[in-house]
Amino acid sequence: MASPYYTLNAHTAADYAAAAVALMPRGRAWVAGDAASNQAAVNGALAQIWAEFDAAATHVLSLSSPGANPDLLVEWEETLGLSTSTDGLNNEQRGAQVLSRFVGGGGQSEAYFIAFASALGFTIEITVYAPFRAGVATAVGAVYDDDWCYSWGVTVVANTSGFDPSVLIGLLQPMAPAETAVFLL
């Protein structure tokens, strides 16, 4: 699975050969424009090796992205505190979970969590509950006791992710503000 955040492109042998020619000193001893010269043959051979190294390094970097390498999914899930049981999820979904947790650290507002859920393919609404307080609560509002302090109800309006909504709650709960209970409505 490719990273949605960056694209890695390996340089070709022609790129390296052109760069080597451009870096050569000027003068009669340096035949930069002659493709049949020994110098051009050496530059071409070196450029091929550099291009192979570049392709190998690009491949290693592409696999090191969180969630991109199926062989490392379990390790990334353990590192990020995600459930390592597959729960019927395919590798692409598990990789999306890992990547969203990896890049999604931070933010305490409702808008942040709504955007986080949206990145996973959920459209949600968050209802924040608080105990009744004189001067703050209205006569038409519900009356909650202290047990409702720091509670969020999450309503899934739309789900295009293929995840069960309980997966979303499992991702939101550890990221929610301290002592906040997150539950599905």
PLY file of the C-alpha trace (Angstrom):
ply
format ascii 1.0
element vertex 185
property float x
property float y
property float z
element edge 184
property int vertex1
property int vertex2
end_header
0.00 0.00 0.00
1.47 3.34 -1.01
1.60 6.23 1.40
-0.97 8.95 0.71
1.39 11.53 2.23
4.38 11.31 -0.07
5.54 9.75 -3.30
8.99 8.26 -3.70
10.48 8.24 -7.19
13.80 6.57 -7.86
16.17 8.37 -10.20
17.06 6.60 -13.43
20.49 5.77 -14.82
20.00 8.57 -17.35
19.40 11.04 -14.49
22.63 9.99 -12.80
24.62 10.00 -16.06
23.42 13.53 -16.87
24.32 14.68 -13.35
27.81 13.13 -13.61
28.44 14.81 -16.97
27.22 18.16 -15.60
29.67 17.88 -12.69
32.70 17.08 -14.86
35.37 19.77 -15.14
35.65 21.69 -18.42
38.64 21.41 -20.74
40.26 19.39 -23.52
40.93 16.35 -21.31
37.25 16.02 -20.43
35.14 14.95 -23.38
31.68 15.55 -21.94
29.68 15.51 -25.16
31.20 12.41 -26.82
28.90 9.43 -26.15
31.47 7.02 -27.64
34.30 8.02 -25.26
35.67 5.87 -22.44
34.62 8.59 -20.02
30.97 8.32 -21.16
31.15 4.51 -20.81
32.46 4.81 -17.23
29.81 7.43 -16.36
27.11 5.20 -17.86
28.26 2.14 -15.88
28.46 4.12 -12.62
25.08 5.71 -13.32
23.52 2.25 -13.70
24.88 1.18 -10.30
23.69 4.40 -8.64
20.22 3.96 -10.17
20.03 0.39 -8.79
21.02 1.63 -5.32
18.46 4.42 -5.59
15.70 1.98 -6.58
16.58 -0.34 -3.68
16.64 2.54 -1.19
13.33 3.88 -2.51
11.79 0.43 -2.10
13.03 0.15 1.50
11.69 3.62 2.33
8.30 2.85 0.78
7.99 -0.25 2.98
8.98 1.62 6.13
5.93 3.88 6.05
3.51 3.01 8.87
0.93 0.57 7.57
2.56 0.15 4.16
4.24 -3.20 4.79
1.93 -6.13 5.63
4.84 -7.97 7.27
5.21 -5.16 9.83
1.52 -4.54 10.56
1.48 -6.47 13.83
4.55 -4.60 15.09
3.07 -1.22 14.12
-0.25 -2.14 15.78
1.53 -3.13 19.00
3.68 0.02 18.94
0.67 2.29 18.47
-1.53 0.48 20.99
-3.98 -0.91 18.45
-5.65 -4.29 18.69
-3.56 -6.91 16.91
-6.53 -9.17 16.28
-7.58 -8.83 12.66
-11.34 -8.74 13.44
-12.14 -9.52 9.80
-10.14 -6.54 8.52
-7.95 -6.93 5.47
-4.35 -5.68 5.38
-5.30 -2.46 3.61
-7.84 -1.58 6.32
-5.39 -2.49 9.08
-2.75 -0.36 7.33
-5.19 2.58 7.17
-5.81 2.16 10.91
-2.07 2.20 11.63
-1.44 5.21 9.40
-4.34 7.20 10.86
-3.14 6.53 14.41
0.45 7.38 13.45
-0.35 10.75 11.87
-3.42 11.47 14.00
-1.81 12.22 17.35
-2.95 15.53 18.76
-5.95 17.72 19.17
-8.64 17.80 21.84
-11.53 19.52 20.09
-14.65 17.93 18.67
-13.66 19.26 15.25
-10.36 17.38 15.44
-12.06 14.07 16.22
-14.68 14.63 13.51
-11.86 15.26 10.99
-9.99 12.18 12.26
-13.10 10.01 11.74
-13.60 11.56 8.32
-10.07 10.54 7.31
-11.06 6.95 8.12
-14.25 7.18 6.06
-16.78 7.99 8.81
-19.07 11.00 9.01
-19.87 11.47 12.69
-21.52 13.82 15.12
-20.36 14.15 18.73
-22.72 14.88 21.59
-20.96 16.15 24.72
-22.74 15.48 27.99
-22.25 17.40 31.19
-23.92 17.39 34.61
-26.61 19.93 35.39
-25.22 23.29 36.48
-27.36 26.16 37.69
-26.97 29.21 35.49
-25.60 27.14 32.60
-28.27 24.52 31.90
-31.55 25.51 30.28
-35.05 24.53 31.33
-35.54 22.49 28.14
-32.20 20.67 28.37
-31.73 17.21 29.80
-30.60 16.89 33.39
-27.53 14.67 33.87
-25.73 13.85 37.09
-21.97 13.80 37.74
-21.65 10.34 36.15
-22.13 12.03 32.76
-19.25 14.41 33.28
-16.72 13.98 30.42
-18.91 11.70 28.30
-19.15 11.80 24.52
-21.81 10.12 22.44
-20.74 9.42 18.87
-23.38 9.14 16.17
-22.20 7.61 12.89
-24.04 9.48 10.15
-22.29 7.75 7.23
-19.73 4.99 6.92
-17.76 4.51 3.70
-14.74 2.90 5.37
-15.73 -0.75 5.53
-14.88 -0.67 9.26
-17.42 -1.55 11.92
-18.23 1.57 14.01
-16.79 -0.20 17.07
-13.37 0.05 15.38
-13.79 3.82 15.28
-14.67 3.92 18.97
-11.62 1.77 19.69
-9.46 4.36 17.92
-11.14 7.42 19.46
-11.20 6.25 23.08
-7.41 6.24 23.68
-7.08 9.62 21.94
-9.96 11.34 23.76
-9.22 13.82 26.54
-8.31 12.27 29.89
-11.16 10.54 31.74
-13.56 10.98 28.79
-15.85 8.06 28.04
-16.62 7.65 24.33
-19.59 5.51 23.28
-21.80 4.93 20.24
-25.29 6.35 20.13
0 1
1 2
2 3
3 4
4 5
5 6
6 7
7 8
8 9
9 10
10 11
11 12
12 13
13 14
14 15
15 16
16 17
17 18
18 19
19 20
20 21
21 22
22 23
23 24
24 25
25 26
26 27
27 28
28 29
29 30
30 31
31 32
32 33
33 34
34 35
35 36
36 37
37 38
38 39
39 40
40 41
41 42
42 43
43 44
44 45
45 46
46 47
47 48
48 49
49 50
50 51
51 52
52 53
53 54
54 55
55 56
56 57
57 58
58 59
59 60
60 61
61 62
62 63
63 64
64 65
65 66
66 67
67 68
68 69
69 70
70 71
71 72
72 73
73 74
74 75
75 76
76 77
77 78
78 79
79 80
80 81
81 82
82 83
83 84
84 85
85 86
86 87
87 88
88 89
89 90
90 91
91 92
92 93
93 94
94 95
95 96
96 97
97 98
98 99
99 100
100 101
101 102
102 103
103 104
104 105
105 106
106 107
107 108
108 109
109 110
110 111
111 112
112 113
113 114
114 115
115 116
116 117
117 118
118 119
119 120
120 121
121 122
122 123
123 124
124 125
125 126
126 127
127 128
128 129
129 130
130 131
131 132
132 133
133 134
134 135
135 136
136 137
137 138
138 139
139 140
140 141
141 142
142 143
143 144
144 145
145 146
146 147
147 148
148 149
149 150
150 151
151 152
152 153
153 154
154 155
155 156
156 157
157 158
158 159
159 160
160 161
161 162
162 163
163 164
164 165
165 166
166 167
167 168
168 169
169 170
170 171
171 172
172 173
173 174
174 175
175 176
176 177
177 178
178 179
179 180
180 181
181 182
182 183
183 184
